[in-house]
């Protein structure tokens, strides 16, 4: 029993010694592998040769070509109603009823307000009575004049009596005409107590409420009606730009647009394109002295009432045609602090080059290039932020760039 108790600690000591020896052997083996030649027990690739050069960055390009382009100009504008009518009171009295829904469409001659007709009804009845009295008096004076005319022939009355009777009859006829005019005026004033819409369109809020006093002398404003379909947009253009365009047309550099009217594309406040094209109606004949600009008016369909008077918009107006024009996408053009425009080109060796250009008018979403490009160049449109001049790239047609490919440092090829 005693011998077994003595052997157990001894076995434990031997086991620990064997375990420490195994750990020491593993450590020596790992150290030898790290210090040996590559691939002899060390981690793969450690201390090996450098990896292959990264692949060139893909960029989306467009190849420029000279072609006939329609030039456009973008101008600020304000929406205005085609027709606007302010509804005013034409009779004096207390407003009794409002007969329309605010913000609704109304038709011409639709009843809008009712003014208390009682005082004007009384005036109408009085004028009617005056007319009846004048007609009765006329009948009597005409009969007297007729009798005097018979009697004067037989010396029954004097000539002066006959002339007085005839003049009295004529005066009675004039009184009848005056009474008829007064009755017509009273009838009109009575009719003005029913306020109707002068035009068809959308009516705004009521500017007075029931119980308010409407005055004909002060022309109390009751509501406003605006016709919104079609609708006008007034644009402002610099008179200098118009002068340059006219001289370019006269010199033959640009060609005028054929057709009845210039087409206009409208851009709303949120940047979206209005889905109804418009046309140019007229250009103002005078220049604003304060701004040096000319007003151009466009007309647009507005069936959904999306355009409202006073709204700010921008319009792209077709101005002229230019033959053999070189155009470049606007997104490909960068400008420095001095406003100098430039593009990045891909040369025959697929290296990036910076080219300064001079831009002119716009043709849709493209700039017309006045100088710096002649056509045939490959311009970078997509991936501009990944490359710099001198970098080697992989050009692909615009729209086919692999956006999942890792970006390559622009300076890697310098």
C-alpha angles and dihedrals in degrees: 000000000000092000092054091054090052094050095054096067090045092054091048091054092050092050092052091050093053091049093052091050092053092051091049091052092052091051092051091048092052092048092050091050093052093051095044130085120296113282094022099113097309124115115286115270095007111142090000127133120291118276125257119285114271118260117261116266116261115236130183114237139183123205112227123229133179112246142149109280135187108233119220136188127205116223135178117244147174127224117240132181118252090226130012126183127186111212110221132181113257095180130055117235148088115305107241107176143011110214103188140067114247113247093016131124113262131192127229112276091015113149111254109164138009121213121199103273099191099099093043092045088057091050089050092051091048092051090048090054092049089053092051091051092048092050091051092049090049092053091053096046092047090053091049091050091049092052091046089053091056094045096048089061091060094037090253091135133016123262091246091055090053092049091049091051091049092049091049090054091051090049089052090053090052090050089054092052091049091049091050091052091049090050091050090051091050090049092052092048090049090050091052089067086077104065112204134186113268093202139015117257144089116318123212130214122314110261093203132037134219112286095033121124113248115203126203093195092055092037094229110219109234106172145331126241122197129187107224105177112094100018136193128234117195114208127191122218130181113256087224091060090050090050092051091049092050092050091048090052092048092049092051094241089117131032125222120243117255121223141064099291145002113261118235129200113204124217116201127218092267092053096255121133117249108240096224119075118221138204135224111256102183146329119235117251097223138057120235107248093211100048104021090230136126125224119235119191123211129188124216135181110246107184094149093046089235091142114067129187113270094025117140116232140156126230133206107212124193106231110170147332124257121197121218093009120167110218131185129195111263091229090062094058121090127186129207128218090279093052095252110153122221142167135204115241132194111225129206091276090054090249124140119249130182116227125188115219140181115230127204132173125352128251106198107300093346135085120233107233114224095183140355099054130060103179133275095066120130108232123195111235103161126041097028092141092057100056142051134194111292096028120127112234141179107239118210129171113279111270095031100080114132100236091187093062114106115258116248119220110261092224095052093098097045 
